[in-house]
Amino acid sequence: MKKSLEISFIILILATLAGVGFSNLYGTVFALIAVLGLAVFKFLLVGFEFMELKIANPFWKFMIVFYVLLICTIMIVTLM
Amino acid sequence: MQNSVNHKAFFYPPGGILLWILIYIELFTYGLALFALVFYGAQERELFHAESSLLSKPIGMLNTLLLLTSGYLVAKSVQFFKMKFHDKSVKFMNMAMVLGFGFLILKLIEYGLKLNQGFVLDYSTFFMFYWLLTGFHWIHVLVGLVILFFIKRAIKKSKNEAKLEDIEAAAAFWHMCDIIWLLLFPALYLIL
């Protein structure tokens, strides 16, 4: 539990590198979904772990998940 | 008792309800701008891709790593403050500020390169979005750094009087800069 910040940080770094890697497959739907999917994942990891939303009221958790999924879904659908 | 706030209560998210209202307003605003970016990007796909390719992915990635590392250090600083390790809390806050400052400097270097190449605000629709989105974000990071500086000074000067709520609010603002960049980076540098 105490190491959750460290684990989250390492995952964030790896996800960033993976996102840049997937972006080299530009032009494919897979690349678009992979890059934005990783962005959603990183966004939520920072929100829940670093901003401590994991201990907040469910309303605040729902709002952040709803927001990022909505934005990224709109981006994917618009660009597909 | 420093950790007496029940964050499960609706009115007391970590950082305080007012800051979270501000965070959602910011996210909503950036969300609209991102939608506009991809909307215009979809209209002129090849042009946006060509201009997005002019941005430096390595610089964008390095900036992302700087902000993420800085965010981690701020989260550790808050954790140490809760454990009453005030000196460690200040030390981690200092390191976070150095990396945040590094982000600002690296962004200025990137801005300088783009200006030298003639990619100014009114060069094209893509670069208008680039300058406005990253420019406003740059200002947010600068404001975040000023807030972190004063919070760090408060911890250093009056260790037992610094309020956890204020430190959590400062940290939440800093992380907001982080999560906004996590959307700007792929939108501007990677997917268009």
Chai-1 contact restraints between the chains, C-beta under 6 A:
chainA,res_idxA,chainB,res_idxB,connection_type,confidence,min_distance_angstrom,max_distance_angstrom,comment,restraint_id
A,L5,B,A75,contact,1.0,0.0,6.0,A-B,restraint_1
A,F9,B,Y72,contact,1.0,0.0,6.0,A-B,restraint_2
A,L12,B,L68,contact,1.0,0.0,6.0,A-B,restraint_3
A,T16,B,T64,contact,1.0,0.0,6.0,A-B,restraint_4
A,V20,B,M61,contact,1.0,0.0,6.0,A-B,restraint_5
A,S23,B,L190,contact,1.0,0.0,6.0,A-B,restraint_6
A,L32,B,I191,contact,1.0,0.0,6.0,A-B,restraint_7
A,V35,B,P186,contact,1.0,0.0,6.0,A-B,restraint_8
A,V35,B,L190,contact,1.0,0.0,6.0,A-B,restraint_9
A,V35,B,I191,contact,1.0,0.0,6.0,A-B,restraint_10
A,A39,B,L182,contact,1.0,0.0,6.0,A-B,restraint_11
A,A39,B,P186,contact,1.0,0.0,6.0,A-B,restraint_12
A,K42,B,L182,contact,1.0,0.0,6.0,A-B,restraint_13
A,F43,B,I179,contact,1.0,0.0,6.0,A-B,restraint_14
A,F43,B,L182,contact,1.0,0.0,6.0,A-B,restraint_15
A,V46,B,H175,contact,1.0,0.0,6.0,A-B,restraint_16
A,V46,B,D178,contact,1.0,0.0,6.0,A-B,restraint_17
A,V46,B,I179,contact,1.0,0.0,6.0,A-B,restraint_18
A,F50,B,G71,contact,1.0,0.0,6.0,A-B,restraint_19
A,F50,B,A75,contact,1.0,0.0,6.0,A-B,restraint_20
A,F50,B,H175,contact,1.0,0.0,6.0,A-B,restraint_21
A,M51,B,A172,contact,1.0,0.0,6.0,A-B,restraint_22
A,M51,B,H175,contact,1.0,0.0,6.0,A-B,restraint_23
A,E52,B,P14,contact,1.0,0.0,6.0,A-B,restraint_24
A,I55,B,H7,contact,1.0,0.0,6.0,A-B,restraint_25
A,A56,B,H7,contact,1.0,0.0,6.0,A-B,restraint_26
A,A56,B,P13,contact,1.0,0.0,6.0,A-B,restraint_27
A,N57,B,K8,contact,1.0,0.0,6.0,A-B,restraint_28
A,N57,B,F10,contact,1.0,0.0,6.0,A-B,restraint_29
A,F59,B,F10,contact,1.0,0.0,6.0,A-B,restraint_30
A,W60,B,P13,contact,1.0,0.0,6.0,A-B,restraint_31
A,Y67,B,L27,contact,1.0,0.0,6.0,A-B,restraint_32
A,I71,B,G31,contact,1.0,0.0,6.0,A-B,restraint_33
A,I74,B,F35,contact,1.0,0.0,6.0,A-B,restraint_34
A,M75,B,V38,contact,1.0,0.0,6.0,A-B,restraint_35
A,T78,B,V38,contact,1.0,0.0,6.0,A-B,restraint_36
A,T78,B,F39,contact,1.0,0.0,6.0,A-B,restraint_37
A,T78,B,A42,contact,1.0,0.0,6.0,A-B,restraint_38
A,L79,B,V38,contact,1.0,0.0,6.0,A-B,restraint_39
A,L79,B,A42,contact,1.0,0.0,6.0,A-B,restraint_40
